Amino acid sequence: MGVTLAQARQVIDAGESKAGEIGQPMNIAVVDAGANLVSHVRMDGAWIGSIDVSINKAFTSRAFDIATKDLAEHSQSGGQFFGIHASNSGRVMVFAGGVPLRDSSGKVVGAVGVSGGTGDQDQAVAEAAAQGFGS
């Protein structure tokens, strides 16, 4: 099973709640197993430029089934994925804020991408949003 619109809305709601808690408006995107956009929200005051970034963080997380924060660590000069950011027509994001969504068996069925704050803020909101999956 993939990510339904209702589940995507739960993920976004959880992310919005965390973003409100830390006082940072965010863009939050949810993709399905095929990395297709299911839902996106731009909170009031969130950067327009982060719309695309949030969607591409979700794409990246699903495309490689890894948190973008972890992919970033492996994409530094000398790392096994150095240069990966240039793949997929430049859609690959190699900084924090993308997290895979897993079903009850642990299979990746989608991802969430968050952008609008610092890397630590984006990651915190993405992790909180992912916890909203299936709740």
N, C-alpha and C positions, 0 to 999 in steps of 0.2 A: 504494500500500500504506500502511496506517496503522501504528499502534504496537501490537505484540503484547504479551501479558503477559510473555513471555520478554524482550523488548526493554525493557519498563518495569522489570523487575527488574534488568537491567543498568544502567539509568540510576540507579535507586535505590541499587544497590550502589556505583556510582562516587560518588554524593553522600554516602552514609554514610561511605565511606572518607575523603573530604575533611573531613567534619564531625568525624570522629574525629581526624584530623590536627590540626585547629585547636582541638580540645577543646570543641566546642559541639554539644550534641544538637539535632537538627533534626526537623522534619516535612518529608517530601518526597513530593510528589504528581506523578503523571504522567497526562496526558490524551491522548486520541487526536485525530484530525483534526476530529471533531465536538465537541470540548471535553468529552467524556465521560470520567469518571474510569476509568482502567485499573488503577492501583495506588497505594497510599499506605502510608507507614510513619511511625510516630511512634517515634523513637529513645527509649530509656530516658532519662527525665529531661527530655525536651522538653516545652515548655509545651502544655497542653491547648488553650488559646486559639488556638494557632497551627495547629491542625489545619485549621480552616476557612480561615484566611488562606493556607496553602500550596495548598490546593485552588483557591481563588479566584485566586491568582497564576497558577497553571497555566491556568485558564480564561481569564483576561485576556490572557495571552501568546498563546494560540491564537486567541482571539476577534478580536484585532487584529494578529496575526502580528508582534509586536514584543516586545522585552524590556521588562518592566514598568519597569525603571530608565530606559529611553529614553522610555517613555510618560510617566513622571513629569516629565521635563524639559519636555515639551510641554503638561502639564496645569496648570502654575502660572498664577497670575493674569496675564492678558494673553496667554497661550499659545493656540495653535490648538485645543487640547483641554481648555481650562479647563472644569471642571464634569463631565467625563466619568465621574468616580468615582461620580456619582449615577445613571448609566445601568445597564441590565441588573439592575434591582432591587437596586442597591448592591453587586453582585458584583465590580465593577471595582476592582482594587488598583493604586494608582499609587505604588508604591515598589519598591525593588530586590528581586529574588529570583525572578522569572519569566522563563524563557528558552524561545524556540521550539525545537522539534526538527525538523531538516531531513533529508530523504532525500539520497541521493547526487547527485541533480540539483538540490538546493537548495530543493525544494518543502517548505513547512511541513506536517508530517504529525502534529503533536502539540506538547506543551509540558511543561515541568517547572516546578513551583513549590516554593519552599523558604521556610520560616519558622521562626524560633526564636532568632535571634541579632540582631546589628546588621545594618543594611542591607548593609554591606560583606561581612559574613560570609555572609548569605543569598545575595548575588550570587556570591561565590566558590564556594559549594557548588553553586548552580544551574549555573554554568558548568562546573564539574567533572562534575556529573551529566550535563549535555547532551553532554559529550565521550564519555560511556559509551554513547551511542546508536549502535547499529550496530557496536559493537566486538566 
